[in-house]
Each structure stands twice: as structure tokens, then as C-alpha cells.
Amino acid sequence: YDGKYTDKIFEFQSEVAKKVASSLHAVITPKEKAEIEDKPTTNMVAHDLYMRGNEIMRKWWYNRDNSTMKIAINLFNQAMEIDPDFGAPIRAKAQAFFQGGQYDSALFYFNKTIELFPEKPGGYQGKGMIFLMNNQPDSAYAYMKKQYELAPNNLTANFLFGQYYISFRNEALKALPYFSKSYELGGESAEVCLNIGSVFSLIGYYDYAEKYYEQALQLSQECLIIDRYAL
């Protein structure tokens, strides 16, 4: 991106998305078009704080250091103070609390996300995960289904539905199409590759598992991935 760091970057992202869709001859629905053109915030300081918090939370995923999470939550709080209508840091804060096992606090912010953005999948996805952790699979499925219905072509929605089937239903074959779709949608991340590799490992397709584990390692040399590959 060759330009100043202003909210025009969102217009740039929208144009890229439209050109990619056009080159693939993809049909964009009016709802998808509105989402592509939506500006999450006009305050780039808030956006920068949110992005920094996200990167720090990603580091926490591997080091599980509580001080790392506190830094991320502080950045999300600053973003929320600067732009209270910016939904991304609210949901990110909810997700941070969820990952830290503080489910009551997570539920509060996921509910706030749904209240502010009822047509976006993030809040429903979060509540679904909380119900899973509280051993309420039926309620969990209802919320995860809602998030998938709102965003069937969303990378994260597919990835988490895959995690639901493999982690809580122990149904690897049902998980595979969702992981594969998240990969096809551009989710060639270490986390997605790791989960696809795990599915193939569970069903005995070790050559395929090795391929995805190797790709995960190329993307991120984290201990968890190295350990899974070694097994």
C-alpha cells in the first residue's frame, strides 16, 4: 500500500476485494458488497491500537503469559475509549477474556457485540464457544449455526465450525470440509494448516497430515506445531 495511513486504506482494501471477486467471476450479494465497503472506524489511532492488541494476543496464544494478555486488553480498552462505536476491539476484548478463562467477562462483551452488531457473526460465535466450555453443546450449536448462517463464506466461521466438530463432537470427517473451506478462503495460516493436519492424522492419512504440518511449520515455528509434527 503506497499512501498515507488514513481511513482511505479501507477504501483501498474494498477495491482490492472487488477486483479479486471480479477476476474470479464471483457473484457478490448486496449484503457482501455492503460489508466490503463498510468502514469499521474513521479513527486510525483506534484502529492501530486494535491491530497491535490483536498481534499481542496472537503471541499470548503460544506463550500463555498473563502479562501479555493484560497488555493486549489495555490496547483494546484504549481503542474503545477513542472510538466507542468501533466494534472490533469490543469483540477482541471479549475473545481475550474467553481465552483467559474469564467466561463471565467474555459473555458480557460478546452480548455487547451482539447488541451493537446483530447482523455480524462475531458475538454469536463467542457465545457458542462459551456454551461449549460450559458443557452445553445444544446451546453452543445454536449460536455457532447462527454465526455460520450470517457468514457462510467467512474464514473464521468455517474454521470454528470445524473446531466444534473435531474438538467437541470427535467427528473428524465432519470437521474436514469446514477446515478445507477456511483454507480455500485464504486461511493458509499456521493454525488452519495445523488443524487440517490433525484431521488427517486422526483418520490415518499420515502423508497428508505431514504435508499440512510442514506447511504450518513454514508459516510459524511454534512449539505446539513442532510437537504435533514430531508425533
C-alpha positions in Angstrom: 0.0 0.0 0.0 1.6 3.2 -1.2 -0.1 6.0 0.6 -0.6 7.7 4.0 -2.0 5.7 6.9 -5.5 7.2 6.9 -9.0 5.7 6.7 -8.6 5.6 2.9 -6.8 2.3 3.5 -10.3 0.8 3.9 -11.3 2.1 0.5 -8.1 0.5 -0.9 -9.0 -2.8 0.8 -12.5 -2.7 -0.6 -11.3 -2.0 -4.2 -8.8 -5.0 -3.9 -11.6 -7.2 -2.7 -13.9 -6.2 -5.5 -11.2 -6.7 -8.1 -10.3 -10.2 -6.7 -14.0 -11.1 -6.8 -14.4 -9.9 -10.4 -11.3 -11.8 -11.6 -12.7 -15.0 -10.0 -16.2 -14.2 -11.6 -17.6 -14.4 -8.1 -21.1 -13.0 -7.5 -21.2 -10.5 -4.7 -24.5 -10.2 -2.9 -25.8 -6.8 -1.8 -25.0 -7.8 1.8 -21.5 -8.8 1.0 -21.0 -5.6 -1.0 -22.1 -3.5 2.0 -19.7 -5.4 4.3 -16.8 -4.9 1.8 -17.5 -1.2 1.7 -18.1 -0.8 5.4 -15.5 1.4 7.3 -15.0 -0.2 10.7 -13.7 3.2 12.1 -12.5 6.5 10.8 -10.1 6.9 13.7 -6.8 5.4 12.7 -5.3 5.7 16.2 -8.1 3.4 17.5 -7.5 1.1 14.5 -3.8 0.9 15.2 -4.3 0.1 18.9 -6.7 -2.6 17.9 -4.3 -4.2 15.4 -1.4 -4.1 17.9 -3.6 -5.7 20.5 -4.5 -8.5 18.1 -0.9 -9.2 17.4 0.0 -9.4 21.1 -3.0 -11.8 21.7 -1.6 -14.0 18.9 1.7 -14.1 20.8 -0.2 -15.0 24.0 -1.7 -18.0 22.2 1.7 -19.6 22.2 3.4 -18.3 25.4 0.3 -18.2 27.6 1.8 -15.4 29.6 -0.9 -13.4 31.5 1.2 -10.2 31.4 1.0 -10.5 27.6 -2.8 -10.7 27.7 -3.0 -7.7 30.1 -1.1 -5.6 27.5 -3.5 -6.6 24.8 -6.6 -5.9 26.8 -5.2 -2.5 27.7 -4.7 -1.7 24.0 -8.3 -2.8 23.3 -9.5 -0.5 26.1 -7.7 2.4 24.7 -9.2 1.8 21.2 -12.7 1.5 22.8 -12.2 4.8 24.6 -11.1 6.6 21.5 -13.9 5.2 19.3 -16.8 3.7 21.3 -18.6 2.8 18.1 -15.7 0.7 16.8 -16.9 -2.9 17.2 -13.7 -4.8 16.6 -11.9 -4.1 19.9 -15.1 -4.9 21.8 -15.2 -8.3 20.3 -11.4 -8.7 20.6 -11.6 -7.9 24.3 -14.4 -10.5 24.7 -12.2 -13.0 22.9 -9.3 -12.3 25.2 -11.4 -12.8 28.3 -12.6 -16.1 26.8 -9.2 -17.4 26.0 -8.1 -16.5 29.5 -11.0 -18.5 31.0 -12.9 -15.4 32.3 -16.2 -16.5 30.8 -18.5 -14.1 32.7 -16.5 -11.1 31.5 -16.3 -12.6 28.0 -20.1 -13.2 27.9 -20.7 -9.5 28.9 -18.7 -8.3 25.9 -20.0 -10.9 23.5 -23.5 -9.8 24.4 -22.5 -6.2 23.9 -21.1 -7.1 20.5 -24.5 -8.7 19.5 -26.4 -5.7 20.8 -24.4 -3.3 18.7 -23.9 -5.5 15.7 -26.8 -8.1 15.5 -26.1 -8.9 11.8 -22.4 -9.7 12.4 -21.3 -13.2 13.4 -18.6 -12.5 16.0 -20.8 -12.2 19.1 -22.8 -15.4 18.3 -19.5 -17.3 17.6 -18.2 -16.2 21.0 -21.3 -17.2 22.9 -21.3 -20.5 21.2 -17.7 -21.2 22.4 -18.7 -20.2 26.0 -21.6 -22.6 26.0 -19.2 -25.3 24.7 -16.8 -24.7 27.5 -19.7 -24.9 30.0 -20.8 -28.3 28.6 -23.9 -27.0 26.9 -23.5 -28.4 23.4 -27.0 -27.8 22.2 -26.9 -24.1 23.0 -23.4 -23.9 21.6 -24.5 -25.4 18.3 -27.4 -23.0 18.0 -25.2 -19.9 18.3 -22.5 -21.4 16.1 -25.1 -22.2 13.5 -26.3 -18.6 13.7 -22.8 -17.3 13.1 -22.3 -19.6 10.2 -25.7 -18.6 8.6 -24.7 -15.0 8.8 -21.3 -15.6 7.2 -21.1 -18.9 5.4 -18.1 -17.7 3.4 -16.3 -16.3 6.4 -12.9 -17.9 7.1 -13.3 -17.8 10.8 -16.9 -19.1 10.8 -15.8 -22.2 8.9 -12.7 -22.7 10.9 -14.6 -22.6 14.2 -17.3 -24.9 13.0 -14.5 -27.3 12.1 -13.1 -27.0 15.6 -16.5 -27.6 17.0 -16.8 -31.0 15.3 -13.3 -32.2 15.9 -12.9 -31.0 19.5 -16.4 -31.4 21.0 -18.1 -34.0 18.8 -14.9 -36.0 17.9 -16.1 -36.2 14.3 -13.0 -35.5 12.2 -14.6 -36.2 8.9 -17.3 -33.6 9.5 -14.7 -31.1 10.6 -12.6 -31.5 7.4 -14.9 -29.7 4.9 -15.0 -26.6 7.2 -11.3 -26.5 7.7 -10.7 -27.0 4.0 -13.1 -24.2 3.1 -11.4 -21.9 5.6 -8.1 -22.8 3.9 -9.5 -22.1 0.4 -10.9 -18.8 1.6 -7.4 -17.6 2.2 -6.8 -19.1 5.7 -3.4 -20.5 4.8 -2.3 -19.8 8.4 -0.3 -22.0 10.7 -3.5 -22.6 12.8 -5.6 -23.7 9.9 -2.9 -26.0 8.5 -2.3 -27.4 11.9 -6.0 -28.4 12.3 -6.2 -29.9 8.8 -3.1 -31.9 9.6 -4.7 -33.1 12.8 -7.8 -34.3 11.0 -5.7 -36.3 8.5 -3.7 -37.7 11.3 -6.8 -38.8 13.2 -8.2 -40.7 10.2 -4.9 -42.3 9.4 -3.9 -40.3 6.3 -0.4 -39.6 7.6 1.2 -38.4 4.3 -1.5 -35.7 4.0 -1.1 -34.8 7.7 2.7 -34.4 7.2 2.1 -32.1 4.3 0.0 -29.7 6.3 2.1 -29.9 9.4 5.1 -29.0 7.3 3.2 -26.0 5.8 2.3 -24.9 9.3 5.9 -25.1 10.4 7.0 -23.0 7.4 4.4 -20.3 8.5 5.2 -20.4 12.2 7.9 -22.2 14.1 6.0 -22.5 17.4 6.5 -25.3 20.0 2.9 -26.6 19.6 3.4 -27.1 15.9 6.8 -28.7 16.3 5.4 -31.1 19.0 2.4 -32.1 16.8 4.7 -32.7 13.8 7.1 -34.8 15.9 4.3 -37.1 17.0 
